[in-house]
């Protein structure tokens, strides 16, 4: 398979049971085989996408000393600004060549998770940044809920199985800026090879070359989406929960050819996380003689903490 399959969420949302089942089969098969799809028919309209990119660029164009005021100590980078080179892939010492921002969950009044999640950080200098970020967060979360409903059906579960775990889940919207490269990087790339931590990741901005996915033969494939598509992949939590039936694929963002070093790259992933008490124990219907249980029982919160330590964002 030399490229990632394309699916259309409108099939799943249609009233035609055949179209709905077609989407379930296509996305399920893609996630068993390569762990990535390009998705059309999502809930982000062109105007919102344009506004989000504009606001994100406005924020990253601020002077460093202004951005650093929004770097909040003691929360493992879970909200606000994370400066250049702070995060590294599991098992690597070199920091990735990127800076980023985190928008987190918007909780209703009186939510039991109010003490668990840090507050979202408000940027004074870019008035529409927070408002547009919140709207994009909501639309990506809505898209993700439907993708998980399709996967629940594919796995033989109730369609709404994941809903209770992702409502008020610890999901994160991460606008990333990969700045121009000014000198030969020593061993560092824009984002080193890694698997995502969460259930699924919805990625905006995979239009140009850069994002690469590793197939089962260990070959790197360019994952390039159409402008109206999101790239959506399985994360380690979902892979673990399905006993590796759905694959969390290793991927990376490579440095561009030298003639493009002078240009910035922006991408905006939405990491869909469940609530921390969700049990990620392997689903019984994903275990049989040919596929024995691969993972120890663990909750989503425990797994997330473990991985944030490995990424260098939380000290042991």
N, C-alpha and C positions, 0 to 999 in steps of 0.2 A: 504494500500500500504506500504510494508515494506522496499522497496528500491527505489532509484531514477531511472527513465526510461533511457535507453540508445538509442541515435539516431545517425545517420550517415550523416554528411553534404554532403557526396558524392551523396546521394540520391537527395538532392536539386540541386546539381550542374550538375546532369546528364541531357541528352537531352530527357529523357523519362518523359513525363508529369505526368504519373501515379506515378513514383518514387518521382517526385518533390512534388506532392500533398500528397503523403504518409508522407513525412517529415513534411510538413506544418501541417497536421492533428496531427501527433504524438507530435510535439513540442508544438503546441497550447493546446492540451489536457493536456499534462504534466504541462504546466504553469497555466492552470486553476485549476488543481487538487492539485499540490504540489509546483509549482514554481521553480523546479530544474530539470535539465537533465544532463546526462553524454554524451558528444559529441565526436564521432570519426570523422576522415576525415577532421580535421582542417588544417590550413596552417603552423603549427609549425613542423619542422622536428626534428628527434631525436638528430641530431648533435647540432642544435641551442639550444634545451632544455638543453642538457648536458653542453654546453658552458655557458649558462646563469646561471645555478646552480653553476658551478665552479667559475664564476666571482662574483656572489652574496656572496658565502662563503668567497672568498678572501677579499671582502669589509668588511663583518661583523667581520672577524678575525683581522682587523686592531685594534690598541690600541684605547681605548675610546677617548683619547684626540685628536687623529687624526680625528676620525669620527665626533667629536663635532665641528670641524672646518667647517664641511659641514652642520651644522644646522643653517638655515638662519632665523634671527628674522623678525617678522612683516609680514609673508606671510601665517600664519596659517598652516604651515607644508605642503604647496602645492607642494614644490619641495625640493630635497635634503634629508637630514637625519632627522629623528625624533627619539629621544632617548627613552630609556626604560621607560615604565610606564606613558608616556605623554598623550596618548589617552585613553579615557574611553567610554564605551557604554552610549547611551542616558539614563539619569535617574540614572546613577551609579557614585559614587565618586571614587571607586578604579580604578587605572590605569591598563590597560591590561598588561599582562606579555610578552611584545614584544617590539622590536625596528624595524624600517623599513626605507625604502628609497622610494622616489617618482621620477619617470620619468614622464614628462608631454608632451603635444602635441608638435610636430615638425612642425612649421608653415612655409609656403612658404614666400619668400621675399615679403615685402609690405603688409602682411596680416593685416586686420583691427583689429585682436585680439592681435597684438604684444604688445600693451600697457596693455591689460587686463591680459595676462598670464605671470607669472614670468618665467625667463629664466631657462632652465635646468642647473643643477650644474655639473661641470666637476670634476672627481676624478683623481688627479695626480698619486696617489700611485698604482692604479690598472688600467694599461693602456687600457685594452680591455673592462672594465666594461661599459663605456658609449656607445661604438660602438655596443656591443652585446645587451645591453638594448634597444637601438634604433631599432635594427632589430626585436627583440621579440615584441616590442611595435607595429611596423608596421604589423606584422603577426597576432597578436591578434586583432588589429583594423580591419583588413581585414576579419577575421573570424566573428567578431561581426556584421559587415555590412551585411553579408549574413544571419545571424540569424535574424536580424531585418527585412530583406526583407521577410523572411518566415513568421514572425509574422505579418507584414503589410498585407500580403495576408490572413492570418488566421482571421484578424480583418476586412476584407472586404475593405481594403484601397488599393491605388495604391502600387505596389510592391516596388517602390523606394521612398515611402513617407518619410522614416527616413533619407535617404541619405543626404539631404541638411542640416539636423540638426546635424549629427555626423561628417560631413566633417569639419575639423578644430575644432571639439568639444573639450571640456575641460577634455578629458579622462586622466586617471592616471594609470601607471603601478607601482605596489607596491610590491617589494620584501620584505618579512617579515622574521625576525629571532625570533623564540621563544627560548630563551636561556635555558640551563639546569636549573632545579628548585633546589635550594640549601637548602631551608627551607620550612616548611609547609606554603603555601600561606594563608594570612588572607583574606578570602572572595574574592580573586582575581583569575581569570582564564586567560588562554592564550588570549581568546577574548570572552568577555561576550555576552550574547544573544542580537542580534541586527538584524535590517533589513538594507540592503544597500541603499544608497541615490540615486544612479544613474539609468540609463535605464536598463542595464544588466551588470552582472559581469561574467568574464571568469576567472576561477581559475585553475592554475597549481598546482600540488603537493597535491592532495587529495587522495594519494595512501594509506596512513596509517590511522589508526583510529584517530579520533580527531575532525574532522568536523561533526557536528550533525545538522539535519534539523528538525523543528517542523511540524508535520502534523496537519490536521484540528481537530484531536481529542486531540491535545495538547501533543502527545507522541513525544519523541526525537528519531530520526532514524539516525543511522550512515550513512553518505554519503561517500561511498568509491568508487573511480573510478579506472578503469584499467590504467596501465601506459601510454597507448596511448590516454587517454581521458582527455578532459577538463570538469570540472563541471561548468555549466552555469546557473545562476539564475536571476530571475526578481528583479529589484530594485524598490524602492519606487516611483521614477519618472514615470516609465512605469506603475506601478500599479495604480497610481493616474490618469495618462493620459487615462487609459482604464477603469476608474471607478471601479477598483478592479476586473475586469473580469480576468486579468492575475495577479496572486498572488505574492506579495513580501513576501517571507517566512522568518520567524525569524530563525536564525541559530547561532551557537556558536562554539568555539574551546575549548574543555575541556582539563583539565590537564591530562597527561598520568598516568597510574598506577605507584605507587611509584618506582617499579623496573626500570622504564624507565626515571625517573627524571633526570638522568645524561646525557641524550642525547638532542641535539638541534633538533628543527623541523624548516623546511623552507617551506614557501608556497608563491606563487606569483600570486595574483589576478590582473586582469586588469579591472578597473572600467570604463565602457563606459558611458561618459557624452555627452549630446548635447551642442550646443552653448548656451550661457546664455539667449539669447532672445527667445528661444523656449518656446511657451506657453504650459503649462502642463494641460490646461483646459480639463475636461472630454470629450472624443470623443462622438459626438452625437449618433453614432451607438452603443455605449455601455451604453446608458441610455434608459430605458423604464419604464413602470408602476411597474414591479417587481424589477427593479434595478434603483431606483431614484438616482439623482446626489449626490455623497457622499462628494465631495471636493470643496472648494473655488477655483476660478481661481488664478493662480500664474505662474510666469515664472521660468524656470530652475535655473537661476542665483539667484533669490530671495529665492528659496527653498534650494539651496545649502548653501547660507549664513546662513540661519536659522538653518540648521542642523550642520554646523561647530561650531556655537556658543554652541549648545546643547552638542556637543562632547568635548568641552573644548579646541578646537584648535584655536578658535578666541574669543577674549574677546568682550563683548557687547560694 
